[in-house]
Amino acid sequence: MTLLRYKNAEPKAYNGKAYASFSDLVNDMFNTSYSESNVATRPPANIREESNQFVVELAIPGHNKKSIKIDVENENLKVSGNLGIEQKEDESHRRREFNYSSFEREFILPEIVDTTKISAKYENGILYLHLPKKEEAVDQPPRQINID
């Protein structure tokens, strides 16, 4: 069986950049440095609402409790961190994607959050922020009203 190599003579354009083939596009995607992406400075978050609180999960692997700072001012919640580890240049690495830069993420809290009772827990690279709702904002169980 003979294998034929196909090369498209006309370059394709994607996001304003010309590529000779699909493999060139894929190679360019994988050659993009992790530090160039927004994830390095703004960690991804999951936010879920429960009956009595909001839970925010931030993916910040490689950090520890001492490198993370959480501030609440009025209705603003700011999470930041800095490992302070410098990457030394050396010739033995072909590719370097580990990123030890600082990060920052801010959230505007709804008025129903009790900012005096916010708690945090860091486990397995995930920062869990528990934002309890104010007592009057928590859903009350249904009740029957008697008529006088």
C-alpha positions as CSV (number, residue, x, y, z in Angstrom):
1,M,0.0,0.0,0.0
2,T,1.3,3.4,-0.9
3,L,0.8,6.4,1.4
4,L,0.3,9.7,-0.4
5,R,1.0,13.0,1.3
6,Y,-1.5,15.7,0.6
7,K,-0.5,19.3,0.8
8,N,-3.0,22.1,0.2
9,A,-1.4,24.7,-1.9
10,E,-3.6,27.6,-0.9
11,P,-3.2,28.7,2.7
12,K,-6.3,28.9,4.9
13,A,-7.0,31.8,7.3
14,Y,-8.1,31.5,10.9
15,N,-8.5,34.5,13.1
16,G,-6.6,36.7,10.6
17,K,-3.6,34.3,10.5
18,A,-2.8,32.3,7.4
19,Y,-2.1,28.5,7.7
20,A,-0.9,26.2,5.0
21,S,-2.7,23.2,6.5
22,F,-4.9,22.1,9.4
23,S,-1.8,20.5,11.0
24,D,-0.1,24.0,11.0
25,L,-3.2,25.4,12.8
26,V,-3.1,22.6,15.4
27,N,0.6,23.0,15.9
28,D,0.2,26.7,16.5
29,M,-2.5,26.1,19.1
30,F,-0.3,23.7,21.0
31,N,2.8,25.9,20.8
32,T,0.9,28.8,22.5
33,S,2.5,29.4,25.9
34,Y,0.3,28.8,28.9
35,S,1.5,32.1,30.4
36,E,0.0,33.9,27.4
37,S,-3.5,32.7,28.4
38,N,-5.9,34.5,30.7
39,V,-6.2,31.5,33.0
40,A,-2.8,32.2,34.4
41,T,-3.9,35.5,36.0
42,R,-7.7,34.9,36.3
43,P,-8.5,31.4,37.6
44,P,-11.7,29.8,36.5
45,A,-14.6,29.7,38.9
46,N,-17.7,27.7,39.6
47,I,-20.6,29.3,41.5
48,R,-23.5,27.5,42.8
49,E,-26.5,28.6,44.9
50,E,-27.8,26.6,47.7
51,S,-30.8,27.4,49.9
52,N,-28.8,29.1,52.6
53,Q,-25.5,30.1,50.8
54,F,-23.6,30.6,47.6
55,V,-20.5,28.4,47.1
56,V,-17.7,29.7,44.9
57,E,-15.0,27.3,43.7
58,L,-11.7,28.7,42.3
59,A,-9.2,26.4,40.6
60,I,-5.8,27.5,41.8
61,P,-3.6,24.4,41.9
62,G,0.0,24.7,43.2
63,H,-0.8,27.3,45.8
64,N,-1.1,27.0,49.6
65,K,-3.1,28.8,52.2
66,K,-0.2,31.2,52.9
67,S,0.0,32.4,49.3
68,I,-3.8,33.2,49.0
69,K,-5.3,36.4,50.2
70,I,-9.1,37.0,50.5
71,D,-10.5,40.6,51.0
72,V,-14.1,41.8,51.4
73,E,-14.8,45.4,51.1
74,N,-18.5,46.5,50.9
75,E,-20.0,44.3,48.2
76,N,-16.6,43.4,46.6
77,L,-14.9,40.0,47.2
78,K,-11.3,39.9,46.0
79,V,-9.2,36.7,45.9
80,S,-5.5,37.1,45.0
81,G,-2.3,35.1,45.4
82,N,1.3,35.0,44.6
83,L,3.7,32.1,45.0
84,G,6.8,34.2,44.5
85,I,8.7,31.4,42.8
86,E,10.9,32.5,39.9
87,Q,11.4,30.3,37.0
88,K,15.1,30.0,36.1
89,E,16.0,29.7,32.4
90,D,17.9,26.5,31.5
91,E,18.6,24.8,28.3
92,S,17.4,21.3,29.4
93,H,13.7,22.3,29.1
94,R,12.1,21.9,25.6
95,R,8.8,23.4,26.8
96,R,7.9,25.1,30.0
97,E,4.2,25.5,30.9
98,F,4.2,25.6,34.7
99,N,3.1,29.0,35.7
100,Y,3.9,30.5,39.1
101,S,2.7,34.1,38.5
102,S,0.3,35.9,40.6
103,F,-3.5,35.8,40.1
104,E,-6.5,37.9,41.0
105,R,-10.2,37.5,40.8
106,E,-13.0,39.8,41.9
107,F,-16.6,39.2,42.5
108,I,-19.5,41.7,43.2
109,L,-21.6,40.2,45.9
110,P,-25.3,40.4,46.0
111,E,-26.9,42.3,48.9
112,I,-28.3,39.1,50.3
113,V,-24.8,37.8,51.3
114,D,-23.8,38.2,54.9
115,T,-20.3,39.4,54.4
116,T,-19.4,39.0,58.2
117,K,-19.8,35.2,57.9
118,I,-17.9,34.4,54.8
119,S,-15.6,31.4,55.2
120,A,-13.0,29.7,53.0
121,K,-11.3,26.3,52.6
122,Y,-8.4,25.3,50.3
123,E,-8.3,21.6,49.3
124,N,-6.6,19.8,46.5
125,G,-6.0,22.9,44.4
126,I,-9.6,24.2,44.8
127,L,-10.4,27.2,47.0
128,Y,-14.0,26.9,48.3
129,L,-15.6,30.2,49.4
130,H,-18.8,29.8,51.4
131,L,-21.0,33.0,51.2
132,P,-23.9,32.6,53.6
133,K,-27.2,34.4,52.8
134,K,-28.6,36.9,55.3
135,E,-31.3,35.4,57.5
136,E,-34.1,37.3,55.8
137,A,-33.0,36.1,52.4
138,V,-33.0,32.4,53.2
139,D,-36.1,30.6,51.8
140,Q,-38.5,29.9,54.6
141,P,-40.5,26.6,54.6
142,P,-44.2,27.0,53.6
143,R,-46.6,27.6,56.4
144,Q,-50.3,28.0,56.7
145,I,-51.9,31.2,57.9
146,N,-54.9,31.1,60.1
147,I,-57.8,33.5,59.6
148,D,-59.0,35.3,62.7
